[in-house]
Amino acid sequence: MEWKEFFKPTIGKVIIFFILMGGLNYLIISSIYVSDARILIGLPLGFWPIGSFYLQSGDIPPIVEFSWVNFIIDIIFWYLIACGIIAFYKIIRKK
């Protein structure tokens, strides 16, 4: 399989990508609750801030924002995984 064919988007790759990126990250983000802390959650890198914190008078809340860099890296990672799954399936199907 050539690199151009490996990276070319197809319906199967896009569906697997959405299942992996959307499904796994939704499961992780929605199932974890963090109290008295603010962290980034996501697979493989955290990009979505969750948690809460208790502020006493005079305290400044911690700044934890959505991470675009980690989100882009996650998109690339899960797309490469989807491409690998389709390539592996094509190899197995030929046998």
C-alpha positions in Angstrom: 0.0 0.0 0.0 1.4 3.4 -1.0 1.5 6.3 1.4 -0.9 8.3 -0.7 -3.5 5.5 -0.5 -2.8 5.0 3.2 -3.6 8.6 4.1 -6.4 9.2 1.6 -9.7 9.7 3.4 -12.4 7.1 2.7 -15.8 6.5 4.3 -14.5 3.6 6.3 -11.6 5.6 7.7 -13.8 8.6 8.6 -16.4 6.3 10.4 -13.6 4.6 12.4 -12.1 7.9 13.2 -15.3 9.3 14.5 -16.0 6.2 16.6 -12.5 6.3 18.1 -12.1 10.0 18.5 -15.7 10.9 19.4 -16.7 7.7 21.2 -13.7 7.0 23.4 -13.2 10.7 24.3 -16.9 11.1 25.1 -16.8 8.0 27.3 -13.7 9.2 29.2 -14.8 12.8 29.5 -18.4 12.0 30.6 -17.4 9.3 33.1 -14.7 11.1 35.1 -15.5 13.5 37.8 -12.8 15.5 39.5 -13.5 17.5 42.7 -11.3 20.2 44.0 -9.0 20.2 41.0 -9.2 21.3 37.4 -7.5 19.0 34.8 -7.5 18.3 31.1 -9.1 15.0 30.0 -8.9 13.2 26.7 -7.2 10.3 24.9 -4.2 10.2 24.3 -3.6 13.8 25.3 -5.9 15.8 27.5 -7.7 18.7 25.8 -11.1 19.1 27.6 -11.0 20.8 31.0 -13.1 19.2 33.7 -13.4 19.5 37.5 -14.3 22.0 40.1 -12.5 23.8 42.8 -13.3 25.4 46.1 -12.4 29.1 46.4 -11.8 30.8 49.6 -12.0 34.5 49.8 -9.0 36.1 48.1 -8.1 33.0 46.1 -7.6 33.1 42.3 -9.2 30.3 40.3 -6.7 28.2 38.4 -6.7 28.8 34.6 -7.2 25.6 32.7 -8.6 26.1 29.2 -9.4 24.0 26.2 -6.1 22.9 24.6 -6.2 23.3 20.8 -2.7 21.9 20.4 -3.6 18.7 22.2 -6.9 18.5 20.3 -5.1 18.7 16.9 -2.6 16.1 18.0 -5.4 13.8 19.1 -7.2 14.2 15.8 -4.0 13.3 13.9 -3.3 10.3 16.3 -6.8 8.8 15.9 -6.8 9.4 12.1 -3.5 7.5 11.8 -5.0 4.7 13.9 -8.1 4.5 11.7 -5.8 4.4 8.6 -3.8 1.6 10.2 -6.9 -0.4 11.0 -8.1 -0.1 7.4 -4.7 -1.1 6.0 -4.5 -4.1 8.4 -8.0 -5.1 7.3 -7.0 -5.0 3.6 -3.9 -7.1 4.3 -6.0 -9.7 6.2 -8.7 -9.7 3.5 -6.2 -10.5 0.7 -5.1 -13.7 2.5 
